[in-house]
């Protein structure tokens, strides 16, 4: 099986319920904030209250 043809098949498949752009954007921001808070030198109580 050709990897590029399977990738194109996957990209051409439409999902039954599309995810709104606002949901994808806000989840990306929240995941980024959680990762940023865990990689800083904050106190553990602050780190885990953010995540």
Secondary structure by P-SEA (a helix, b strand, c coil): ccaaaaaaaaaaccccccccaaaaaaaaaaaaaaaaaaaccccaaaaaaac
